[in-house]
Amino acid sequence: MKTVELSELSGLVGSIIGKSEWITINQERVNIFADVTEDYQFIHIDPERAKATPFGGPIAHGFLTLSLLSRFAEDVTLAVKGVQMGVNYGLESVRFLNPVAVGKKLRGVFTLKSVSEKKPGQVLITYSVSVEIDGVHKPALVADWLTMQVLEEGGQYEI
């Protein structure tokens, strides 16, 4: 994770911040996610039945792919000096563009989309994220992800 000064953020808008490590989506991970979310649709958890679908085999839940954004972010997002903590603020948009076949590898590509002061002591950072599938041209998903950075007491954001 790269550490930057708060004042540097505006100059990085539009830049690719980084690409995460690849993560393999195996059947065990999909089954565990099904247990956690109680989403037992056969296209995710029954490899034999899933073979007969247009997917040709089991696919990961779209929300499993989305939930990996936090893991991908660990590899590449910026640590900002003067920030006490960062919290997930939400998503502006999410589009699931391509199914993820079990056995494929995924990674997140993060672009800094915007930086703005929400209110004194709080800086809203938006990342455009594309989740790539190894060896596949079209990404699994694209999203605009918002994070709130809470500054240490007395900290200010200068645009």
Rosetta constraint file for C-alpha pairs under 8 A:
AtomPair CA 1 CA 74 HARMONIC 7.05 0.50
AtomPair CA 1 CA 75 HARMONIC 6.03 0.50
AtomPair CA 1 CA 76 HARMONIC 5.46 0.50
AtomPair CA 1 CA 77 HARMONIC 6.12 0.50
AtomPair CA 1 CA 78 HARMONIC 5.89 0.50
AtomPair CA 1 CA 79 HARMONIC 6.34 0.50
AtomPair CA 2 CA 76 HARMONIC 7.34 0.50
AtomPair CA 2 CA 77 HARMONIC 7.23 0.50
AtomPair CA 2 CA 78 HARMONIC 5.24 0.50
AtomPair CA 2 CA 79 HARMONIC 5.92 0.50
AtomPair CA 3 CA 78 HARMONIC 5.82 0.50
AtomPair CA 3 CA 79 HARMONIC 4.49 0.50
AtomPair CA 3 CA 80 HARMONIC 5.60 0.50
AtomPair CA 3 CA 81 HARMONIC 6.67 0.50
AtomPair CA 4 CA 8 HARMONIC 6.50 0.50
AtomPair CA 4 CA 9 HARMONIC 7.52 0.50
AtomPair CA 4 CA 78 HARMONIC 6.77 0.50
AtomPair CA 4 CA 79 HARMONIC 6.29 0.50
AtomPair CA 4 CA 80 HARMONIC 5.09 0.50
AtomPair CA 4 CA 81 HARMONIC 6.09 0.50
AtomPair CA 5 CA 9 HARMONIC 7.22 0.50
AtomPair CA 5 CA 80 HARMONIC 5.78 0.50
AtomPair CA 5 CA 81 HARMONIC 5.24 0.50
AtomPair CA 5 CA 82 HARMONIC 7.76 0.50
AtomPair CA 6 CA 80 HARMONIC 5.86 0.50
AtomPair CA 6 CA 81 HARMONIC 6.27 0.50
AtomPair CA 6 CA 82 HARMONIC 7.28 0.50
AtomPair CA 6 CA 157 HARMONIC 6.53 0.50
AtomPair CA 6 CA 158 HARMONIC 7.76 0.50
AtomPair CA 7 CA 157 HARMONIC 6.89 0.50
AtomPair CA 7 CA 158 HARMONIC 6.03 0.50
AtomPair CA 7 CA 159 HARMONIC 6.99 0.50
AtomPair CA 8 CA 12 HARMONIC 6.86 0.50
AtomPair CA 9 CA 13 HARMONIC 6.80 0.50
AtomPair CA 9 CA 115 HARMONIC 6.91 0.50
AtomPair CA 10 CA 114 HARMONIC 7.65 0.50
AtomPair CA 10 CA 115 HARMONIC 6.39 0.50
AtomPair CA 10 CA 159 HARMONIC 6.64 0.50
AtomPair CA 12 CA 112 HARMONIC 6.67 0.50
AtomPair CA 13 CA 111 HARMONIC 7.76 0.50
AtomPair CA 13 CA 112 HARMONIC 5.03 0.50
AtomPair CA 13 CA 113 HARMONIC 5.47 0.50
AtomPair CA 13 CA 114 HARMONIC 5.75 0.50
AtomPair CA 13 CA 115 HARMONIC 7.38 0.50
AtomPair CA 14 CA 111 HARMONIC 6.29 0.50
AtomPair CA 14 CA 112 HARMONIC 5.55 0.50
AtomPair CA 14 CA 113 HARMONIC 5.56 0.50
AtomPair CA 14 CA 114 HARMONIC 7.78 0.50
AtomPair CA 15 CA 111 HARMONIC 5.48 0.50
AtomPair CA 15 CA 112 HARMONIC 5.78 0.50
AtomPair CA 15 CA 113 HARMONIC 7.87 0.50
AtomPair CA 16 CA 109 HARMONIC 7.35 0.50
AtomPair CA 16 CA 110 HARMONIC 5.76 0.50
AtomPair CA 16 CA 111 HARMONIC 4.10 0.50
AtomPair CA 16 CA 112 HARMONIC 6.45 0.50
AtomPair CA 17 CA 76 HARMONIC 6.50 0.50
AtomPair CA 17 CA 77 HARMONIC 6.66 0.50
AtomPair CA 17 CA 78 HARMONIC 7.65 0.50
AtomPair CA 17 CA 109 HARMONIC 7.80 0.50
AtomPair CA 17 CA 110 HARMONIC 5.50 0.50
AtomPair CA 17 CA 111 HARMONIC 5.37 0.50
AtomPair CA 17 CA 112 HARMONIC 6.41 0.50
AtomPair CA 18 CA 76 HARMONIC 5.14 0.50
AtomPair CA 18 CA 77 HARMONIC 7.32 0.50
AtomPair CA 18 CA 109 HARMONIC 5.95 0.50
AtomPair CA 18 CA 110 HARMONIC 5.61 0.50
AtomPair CA 18 CA 111 HARMONIC 7.35 0.50
AtomPair CA 19 CA 75 HARMONIC 7.61 0.50
AtomPair CA 19 CA 76 HARMONIC 6.35 0.50
AtomPair CA 19 CA 107 HARMONIC 6.84 0.50
AtomPair CA 19 CA 108 HARMONIC 5.69 0.50
AtomPair CA 19 CA 109 HARMONIC 4.45 0.50
AtomPair CA 19 CA 110 HARMONIC 6.43 0.50
AtomPair CA 20 CA 72 HARMONIC 5.29 0.50
AtomPair CA 20 CA 73 HARMONIC 7.14 0.50
AtomPair CA 20 CA 74 HARMONIC 7.96 0.50
AtomPair CA 20 CA 75 HARMONIC 5.18 0.50
AtomPair CA 20 CA 76 HARMONIC 5.95 0.50
AtomPair CA 20 CA 107 HARMONIC 5.41 0.50
AtomPair CA 20 CA 108 HARMONIC 5.32 0.50
AtomPair CA 20 CA 109 HARMONIC 6.55 0.50
AtomPair CA 21 CA 72 HARMONIC 7.22 0.50
AtomPair CA 21 CA 75 HARMONIC 6.93 0.50
AtomPair CA 21 CA 107 HARMONIC 5.93 0.50
AtomPair CA 21 CA 108 HARMONIC 7.87 0.50
AtomPair CA 22 CA 105 HARMONIC 5.76 0.50
AtomPair CA 22 CA 106 HARMONIC 5.27 0.50
AtomPair CA 22 CA 107 HARMONIC 4.77 0.50
AtomPair CA 23 CA 105 HARMONIC 5.21 0.50
AtomPair CA 23 CA 106 HARMONIC 5.23 0.50
AtomPair CA 23 CA 107 HARMONIC 6.37 0.50
AtomPair CA 24 CA 103 HARMONIC 6.29 0.50
AtomPair CA 24 CA 104 HARMONIC 5.77 0.50
AtomPair CA 24 CA 105 HARMONIC 4.21 0.50
AtomPair CA 24 CA 106 HARMONIC 6.40 0.50
AtomPair CA 25 CA 29 HARMONIC 6.48 0.50
AtomPair CA 25 CA 30 HARMONIC 7.25 0.50
AtomPair CA 25 CA 60 HARMONIC 7.35 0.50
AtomPair CA 25 CA 101 HARMONIC 7.87 0.50
AtomPair CA 25 CA 102 HARMONIC 5.55 0.50
AtomPair CA 25 CA 103 HARMONIC 5.35 0.50
AtomPair CA 25 CA 104 HARMONIC 5.69 0.50
AtomPair CA 25 CA 105 HARMONIC 6.00 0.50
AtomPair CA 25 CA 106 HARMONIC 7.40 0.50
AtomPair CA 26 CA 30 HARMONIC 6.57 0.50
AtomPair CA 26 CA 102 HARMONIC 5.36 0.50
AtomPair CA 26 CA 103 HARMONIC 5.09 0.50
AtomPair CA 26 CA 104 HARMONIC 7.62 0.50
AtomPair CA 27 CA 31 HARMONIC 6.08 0.50
AtomPair CA 27 CA 45 HARMONIC 7.48 0.50
AtomPair CA 27 CA 102 HARMONIC 6.02 0.50
AtomPair CA 27 CA 103 HARMONIC 7.44 0.50
AtomPair CA 28 CA 32 HARMONIC 6.16 0.50
AtomPair CA 29 CA 33 HARMONIC 6.20 0.50
AtomPair CA 30 CA 34 HARMONIC 6.18 0.50
AtomPair CA 30 CA 44 HARMONIC 6.74 0.50
AtomPair CA 30 CA 45 HARMONIC 7.04 0.50
AtomPair CA 30 CA 60 HARMONIC 5.86 0.50
AtomPair CA 30 CA 61 HARMONIC 7.19 0.50
AtomPair CA 30 CA 64 HARMONIC 7.58 0.50
AtomPair CA 30 CA 102 HARMONIC 7.92 0.50
AtomPair CA 31 CA 35 HARMONIC 6.29 0.50
AtomPair CA 31 CA 44 HARMONIC 7.56 0.50
AtomPair CA 31 CA 45 HARMONIC 5.95 0.50
AtomPair CA 32 CA 36 HARMONIC 6.29 0.50
AtomPair CA 33 CA 37 HARMONIC 6.12 0.50
AtomPair CA 33 CA 64 HARMONIC 6.73 0.50
AtomPair CA 34 CA 38 HARMONIC 5.29 0.50
AtomPair CA 34 CA 39 HARMONIC 4.89 0.50
AtomPair CA 34 CA 40 HARMONIC 5.59 0.50
AtomPair CA 34 CA 44 HARMONIC 7.89 0.50
AtomPair CA 34 CA 45 HARMONIC 7.60 0.50
AtomPair CA 35 CA 39 HARMONIC 7.06 0.50
AtomPair CA 35 CA 40 HARMONIC 7.58 0.50
AtomPair CA 40 CA 44 HARMONIC 7.04 0.50
AtomPair CA 40 CA 45 HARMONIC 6.50 0.50
AtomPair CA 41 CA 45 HARMONIC 6.77 0.50
AtomPair CA 42 CA 46 HARMONIC 4.97 0.50
AtomPair CA 42 CA 47 HARMONIC 7.86 0.50
AtomPair CA 42 CA 49 HARMONIC 6.84 0.50
AtomPair CA 42 CA 50 HARMONIC 6.60 0.50
AtomPair CA 42 CA 58 HARMONIC 7.96 0.50
AtomPair CA 43 CA 47 HARMONIC 7.30 0.50
AtomPair CA 43 CA 49 HARMONIC 7.19 0.50
AtomPair CA 43 CA 50 HARMONIC 4.85 0.50
AtomPair CA 43 CA 53 HARMONIC 7.79 0.50
AtomPair CA 43 CA 57 HARMONIC 7.35 0.50
AtomPair CA 43 CA 58 HARMONIC 5.15 0.50
AtomPair CA 43 CA 59 HARMONIC 6.20 0.50
AtomPair CA 44 CA 50 HARMONIC 7.43 0.50
AtomPair CA 44 CA 58 HARMONIC 4.95 0.50
AtomPair CA 44 CA 59 HARMONIC 5.17 0.50
AtomPair CA 44 CA 60 HARMONIC 5.81 0.50
AtomPair CA 44 CA 61 HARMONIC 6.59 0.50
AtomPair CA 45 CA 58 HARMONIC 6.67 0.50
AtomPair CA 46 CA 50 HARMONIC 5.99 0.50
AtomPair CA 46 CA 58 HARMONIC 6.77 0.50
AtomPair CA 47 CA 51 HARMONIC 6.26 0.50
AtomPair CA 47 CA 57 HARMONIC 5.71 0.50
AtomPair CA 47 CA 58 HARMONIC 5.19 0.50
AtomPair CA 48 CA 52 HARMONIC 7.52 0.50
AtomPair CA 48 CA 57 HARMONIC 7.36 0.50
AtomPair CA 49 CA 53 HARMONIC 7.45 0.50
AtomPair CA 49 CA 57 HARMONIC 7.78 0.50
AtomPair CA 50 CA 55 HARMONIC 7.12 0.50
AtomPair CA 50 CA 56 HARMONIC 6.28 0.50
AtomPair CA 50 CA 57 HARMONIC 4.54 0.50
AtomPair CA 50 CA 58 HARMONIC 5.13 0.50
AtomPair CA 51 CA 55 HARMONIC 7.06 0.50
AtomPair CA 51 CA 56 HARMONIC 4.28 0.50
AtomPair CA 51 CA 57 HARMONIC 4.13 0.50
AtomPair CA 51 CA 58 HARMONIC 7.05 0.50
AtomPair CA 52 CA 56 HARMONIC 6.09 0.50
AtomPair CA 52 CA 57 HARMONIC 7.36 0.50
AtomPair CA 53 CA 57 HARMONIC 7.06 0.50
AtomPair CA 55 CA 59 HARMONIC 7.33 0.50
AtomPair CA 55 CA 99 HARMONIC 7.98 0.50
AtomPair CA 55 CA 101 HARMONIC 7.65 0.50
AtomPair CA 57 CA 101 HARMONIC 6.98 0.50
AtomPair CA 57 CA 102 HARMONIC 7.57 0.50
AtomPair CA 58 CA 101 HARMONIC 6.10 0.50
AtomPair CA 58 CA 102 HARMONIC 5.79 0.50
AtomPair CA 59 CA 99 HARMONIC 6.40 0.50
AtomPair CA 59 CA 100 HARMONIC 5.33 0.50
AtomPair CA 59 CA 101 HARMONIC 4.37 0.50
AtomPair CA 59 CA 102 HARMONIC 5.27 0.50
AtomPair CA 60 CA 64 HARMONIC 6.56 0.50
AtomPair CA 60 CA 65 HARMONIC 7.09 0.50
AtomPair CA 60 CA 99 HARMONIC 7.23 0.50
AtomPair CA 60 CA 100 HARMONIC 5.49 0.50
AtomPair CA 60 CA 101 HARMONIC 6.34 0.50
AtomPair CA 60 CA 102 HARMONIC 6.20 0.50
AtomPair CA 61 CA 65 HARMONIC 6.64 0.50
AtomPair CA 62 CA 66 HARMONIC 6.30 0.50
AtomPair CA 62 CA 96 HARMONIC 6.72 0.50
AtomPair CA 62 CA 99 HARMONIC 7.51 0.50
AtomPair CA 63 CA 67 HARMONIC 5.90 0.50
AtomPair CA 64 CA 68 HARMONIC 6.51 0.50
AtomPair CA 65 CA 69 HARMONIC 7.45 0.50
AtomPair CA 65 CA 131 HARMONIC 7.98 0.50
AtomPair CA 65 CA 140 HARMONIC 7.77 0.50
AtomPair CA 65 CA 141 HARMONIC 7.87 0.50
AtomPair CA 66 CA 141 HARMONIC 7.67 0.50
AtomPair CA 67 CA 71 HARMONIC 7.98 0.50
AtomPair CA 68 CA 72 HARMONIC 6.20 0.50
AtomPair CA 69 CA 73 HARMONIC 5.95 0.50
AtomPair CA 69 CA 108 HARMONIC 6.90 0.50
AtomPair CA 70 CA 74 HARMONIC 6.63 0.50
AtomPair CA 71 CA 75 HARMONIC 7.44 0.50
AtomPair CA 72 CA 76 HARMONIC 7.08 0.50
AtomPair CA 72 CA 107 HARMONIC 6.63 0.50
AtomPair CA 72 CA 108 HARMONIC 5.49 0.50
AtomPair CA 73 CA 77 HARMONIC 5.21 0.50
AtomPair CA 73 CA 108 HARMONIC 7.51 0.50
AtomPair CA 73 CA 110 HARMONIC 7.87 0.50
AtomPair CA 76 CA 110 HARMONIC 7.37 0.50
AtomPair CA 77 CA 110 HARMONIC 7.44 0.50
AtomPair CA 82 CA 151 HARMONIC 5.74 0.50
AtomPair CA 82 CA 152 HARMONIC 5.65 0.50
AtomPair CA 82 CA 155 HARMONIC 6.59 0.50
AtomPair CA 83 CA 149 HARMONIC 6.20 0.50
AtomPair CA 83 CA 150 HARMONIC 5.65 0.50
AtomPair CA 83 CA 151 HARMONIC 4.21 0.50
AtomPair CA 83 CA 152 HARMONIC 5.48 0.50
AtomPair CA 84 CA 149 HARMONIC 7.56 0.50
AtomPair CA 84 CA 150 HARMONIC 5.64 0.50
AtomPair CA 84 CA 151 HARMONIC 5.22 0.50
AtomPair CA 84 CA 152 HARMONIC 4.84 0.50
AtomPair CA 85 CA 149 HARMONIC 5.99 0.50
AtomPair CA 85 CA 150 HARMONIC 5.38 0.50
AtomPair CA 85 CA 151 HARMONIC 7.19 0.50
AtomPair CA 86 CA 147 HARMONIC 6.58 0.50
AtomPair CA 86 CA 148 HARMONIC 5.51 0.50
AtomPair CA 86 CA 149 HARMONIC 4.36 0.50
AtomPair CA 86 CA 150 HARMONIC 6.01 0.50
AtomPair CA 87 CA 147 HARMONIC 5.65 0.50
AtomPair CA 87 CA 148 HARMONIC 5.26 0.50
AtomPair CA 87 CA 149 HARMONIC 6.59 0.50
AtomPair CA 88 CA 146 HARMONIC 6.53 0.50
AtomPair CA 88 CA 147 HARMONIC 4.74 0.50
AtomPair CA 88 CA 148 HARMONIC 6.37 0.50
AtomPair CA 89 CA 145 HARMONIC 7.82 0.50
AtomPair CA 89 CA 146 HARMONIC 5.15 0.50
AtomPair CA 89 CA 147 HARMONIC 4.82 0.50
AtomPair CA 89 CA 148 HARMONIC 5.71 0.50
AtomPair CA 90 CA 145 HARMONIC 6.14 0.50
AtomPair CA 90 CA 146 HARMONIC 5.26 0.50
AtomPair CA 90 CA 147 HARMONIC 7.03 0.50
AtomPair CA 91 CA 143 HARMONIC 7.03 0.50
AtomPair CA 91 CA 144 HARMONIC 5.68 0.50
AtomPair CA 91 CA 145 HARMONIC 4.56 0.50
AtomPair CA 91 CA 146 HARMONIC 5.75 0.50
AtomPair CA 92 CA 143 HARMONIC 7.31 0.50
AtomPair CA 92 CA 144 HARMONIC 5.30 0.50
AtomPair CA 92 CA 145 HARMONIC 6.38 0.50
AtomPair CA 92 CA 146 HARMONIC 7.28 0.50
AtomPair CA 93 CA 143 HARMONIC 5.32 0.50
AtomPair CA 93 CA 144 HARMONIC 5.42 0.50
AtomPair CA 93 CA 145 HARMONIC 7.66 0.50
AtomPair CA 94 CA 141 HARMONIC 7.06 0.50
AtomPair CA 94 CA 142 HARMONIC 5.83 0.50
AtomPair CA 94 CA 143 HARMONIC 4.31 0.50
AtomPair CA 94 CA 144 HARMONIC 6.79 0.50
AtomPair CA 95 CA 141 HARMONIC 5.47 0.50
AtomPair CA 95 CA 142 HARMONIC 5.44 0.50
AtomPair CA 95 CA 143 HARMONIC 6.41 0.50
AtomPair CA 96 CA 140 HARMONIC 5.99 0.50
AtomPair CA 96 CA 141 HARMONIC 4.43 0.50
AtomPair CA 96 CA 142 HARMONIC 6.84 0.50
AtomPair CA 97 CA 138 HARMONIC 7.27 0.50
AtomPair CA 97 CA 139 HARMONIC 6.37 0.50
AtomPair CA 97 CA 140 HARMONIC 5.27 0.50
AtomPair CA 97 CA 141 HARMONIC 5.21 0.50
AtomPair CA 97 CA 142 HARMONIC 7.51 0.50
AtomPair CA 98 CA 138 HARMONIC 6.62 0.50
AtomPair CA 98 CA 139 HARMONIC 6.16 0.50
AtomPair CA 98 CA 140 HARMONIC 4.39 0.50
AtomPair CA 98 CA 141 HARMONIC 6.77 0.50
AtomPair CA 99 CA 140 HARMONIC 6.03 0.50
AtomPair CA 100 CA 104 HARMONIC 6.74 0.50
AtomPair CA 100 CA 133 HARMONIC 7.26 0.50
AtomPair CA 100 CA 140 HARMONIC 6.40 0.50
AtomPair CA 104 CA 133 HARMONIC 6.74 0.50
AtomPair CA 104 CA 134 HARMONIC 6.63 0.50
AtomPair CA 105 CA 133 HARMONIC 5.83 0.50
AtomPair CA 105 CA 134 HARMONIC 5.34 0.50
AtomPair CA 106 CA 131 HARMONIC 6.46 0.50
AtomPair CA 106 CA 132 HARMONIC 5.53 0.50
AtomPair CA 106 CA 133 HARMONIC 4.78 0.50
AtomPair CA 106 CA 134 HARMONIC 6.12 0.50
AtomPair CA 107 CA 131 HARMONIC 5.56 0.50
AtomPair CA 107 CA 132 HARMONIC 5.40 0.50
AtomPair CA 107 CA 133 HARMONIC 6.92 0.50
AtomPair CA 107 CA 134 HARMONIC 7.91 0.50
AtomPair CA 108 CA 129 HARMONIC 6.41 0.50
AtomPair CA 108 CA 130 HARMONIC 5.75 0.50
AtomPair CA 108 CA 131 HARMONIC 4.51 0.50
AtomPair CA 108 CA 132 HARMONIC 6.27 0.50
AtomPair CA 109 CA 129 HARMONIC 5.54 0.50
AtomPair CA 109 CA 130 HARMONIC 5.22 0.50
AtomPair CA 109 CA 131 HARMONIC 6.32 0.50
AtomPair CA 109 CA 132 HARMONIC 7.37 0.50
AtomPair CA 110 CA 127 HARMONIC 6.12 0.50
AtomPair CA 110 CA 128 HARMONIC 5.87 0.50
AtomPair CA 110 CA 129 HARMONIC 4.71 0.50
AtomPair CA 110 CA 130 HARMONIC 6.81 0.50
AtomPair CA 111 CA 127 HARMONIC 5.48 0.50
AtomPair CA 111 CA 128 HARMONIC 5.12 0.50
AtomPair CA 111 CA 129 HARMONIC 6.38 0.50
AtomPair CA 112 CA 125 HARMONIC 7.64 0.50
AtomPair CA 112 CA 126 HARMONIC 6.33 0.50
AtomPair CA 112 CA 127 HARMONIC 4.68 0.50
AtomPair CA 112 CA 128 HARMONIC 6.40 0.50
AtomPair CA 113 CA 125 HARMONIC 7.67 0.50
AtomPair CA 113 CA 126 HARMONIC 5.33 0.50
AtomPair CA 113 CA 127 HARMONIC 5.10 0.50
AtomPair CA 113 CA 128 HARMONIC 5.84 0.50
AtomPair CA 114 CA 124 HARMONIC 7.99 0.50
AtomPair CA 114 CA 125 HARMONIC 5.84 0.50
AtomPair CA 114 CA 126 HARMONIC 5.12 0.50
AtomPair CA 114 CA 127 HARMONIC 7.13 0.50
AtomPair CA 115 CA 123 HARMONIC 6.90 0.50
AtomPair CA 115 CA 124 HARMONIC 5.73 0.50
AtomPair CA 115 CA 125 HARMONIC 4.64 0.50
AtomPair CA 115 CA 126 HARMONIC 6.49 0.50
AtomPair CA 116 CA 123 HARMONIC 5.66 0.50
AtomPair CA 116 CA 124 HARMONIC 5.28 0.50
AtomPair CA 116 CA 125 HARMONIC 6.71 0.50
AtomPair CA 116 CA 159 HARMONIC 7.91 0.50
AtomPair CA 117 CA 121 HARMONIC 7.78 0.50
AtomPair CA 117 CA 122 HARMONIC 5.93 0.50
AtomPair CA 117 CA 123 HARMONIC 4.46 0.50
AtomPair CA 117 CA 124 HARMONIC 6.01 0.50
AtomPair CA 117 CA 157 HARMONIC 6.69 0.50
AtomPair CA 118 CA 122 HARMONIC 5.57 0.50
AtomPair CA 118 CA 123 HARMONIC 5.64 0.50
AtomPair CA 118 CA 124 HARMONIC 5.95 0.50
AtomPair CA 119 CA 123 HARMONIC 7.37 0.50
AtomPair CA 120 CA 156 HARMONIC 6.75 0.50
AtomPair CA 120 CA 157 HARMONIC 7.87 0.50
AtomPair CA 121 CA 150 HARMONIC 5.95 0.50
AtomPair CA 121 CA 151 HARMONIC 5.04 0.50
AtomPair CA 121 CA 152 HARMONIC 7.44 0.50
AtomPair CA 121 CA 153 HARMONIC 7.39 0.50
AtomPair CA 121 CA 154 HARMONIC 7.37 0.50
AtomPair CA 121 CA 155 HARMONIC 6.01 0.50
AtomPair CA 121 CA 156 HARMONIC 5.89 0.50
AtomPair CA 121 CA 157 HARMONIC 7.41 0.50
AtomPair CA 122 CA 148 HARMONIC 6.54 0.50
AtomPair CA 122 CA 149 HARMONIC 5.65 0.50
AtomPair CA 122 CA 150 HARMONIC 4.77 0.50
AtomPair CA 122 CA 151 HARMONIC 6.06 0.50
AtomPair CA 123 CA 148 HARMONIC 5.77 0.50
AtomPair CA 123 CA 149 HARMONIC 5.04 0.50
AtomPair CA 123 CA 150 HARMONIC 6.57 0.50
AtomPair CA 123 CA 151 HARMONIC 7.62 0.50
AtomPair CA 123 CA 157 HARMONIC 7.11 0.50
AtomPair CA 124 CA 146 HARMONIC 6.74 0.50
AtomPair CA 124 CA 147 HARMONIC 5.84 0.50
AtomPair CA 124 CA 148 HARMONIC 4.65 0.50
AtomPair CA 124 CA 149 HARMONIC 6.24 0.50
AtomPair CA 125 CA 146 HARMONIC 5.68 0.50
AtomPair CA 125 CA 147 HARMONIC 5.24 0.50
AtomPair CA 125 CA 148 HARMONIC 6.29 0.50
AtomPair CA 125 CA 149 HARMONIC 7.37 0.50
AtomPair CA 126 CA 144 HARMONIC 6.47 0.50
AtomPair CA 126 CA 145 HARMONIC 5.50 0.50
AtomPair CA 126 CA 146 HARMONIC 4.40 0.50
AtomPair CA 126 CA 147 HARMONIC 6.34 0.50
AtomPair CA 127 CA 144 HARMONIC 5.62 0.50
AtomPair CA 127 CA 145 HARMONIC 5.20 0.50
AtomPair CA 127 CA 146 HARMONIC 6.45 0.50
AtomPair CA 128 CA 142 HARMONIC 7.32 0.50
AtomPair CA 128 CA 143 HARMONIC 5.80 0.50
AtomPair CA 128 CA 144 HARMONIC 4.48 0.50
AtomPair CA 128 CA 145 HARMONIC 6.35 0.50
AtomPair CA 129 CA 142 HARMONIC 5.61 0.50
AtomPair CA 129 CA 143 HARMONIC 5.25 0.50
AtomPair CA 129 CA 144 HARMONIC 6.18 0.50
AtomPair CA 129 CA 145 HARMONIC 7.15 0.50
AtomPair CA 130 CA 139 HARMONIC 6.46 0.50
AtomPair CA 130 CA 140 HARMONIC 7.65 0.50
AtomPair CA 130 CA 141 HARMONIC 5.92 0.50
AtomPair CA 130 CA 142 HARMONIC 4.48 0.50
AtomPair CA 130 CA 143 HARMONIC 6.62 0.50
AtomPair CA 131 CA 139 HARMONIC 5.59 0.50
AtomPair CA 131 CA 140 HARMONIC 5.53 0.50
AtomPair CA 131 CA 141 HARMONIC 5.36 0.50
AtomPair CA 131 CA 142 HARMONIC 6.36 0.50
AtomPair CA 132 CA 136 HARMONIC 7.54 0.50
AtomPair CA 132 CA 137 HARMONIC 7.98 0.50
AtomPair CA 132 CA 138 HARMONIC 7.39 0.50
AtomPair CA 132 CA 139 HARMONIC 4.57 0.50
AtomPair CA 132 CA 140 HARMONIC 5.98 0.50
AtomPair CA 132 CA 141 HARMONIC 7.64 0.50
AtomPair CA 133 CA 137 HARMONIC 7.60 0.50
AtomPair CA 133 CA 138 HARMONIC 7.62 0.50
AtomPair CA 133 CA 139 HARMONIC 5.97 0.50
AtomPair CA 133 CA 140 HARMONIC 6.31 0.50
AtomPair CA 151 CA 155 HARMONIC 5.37 0.50
AtomPair CA 151 CA 156 HARMONIC 7.26 0.50
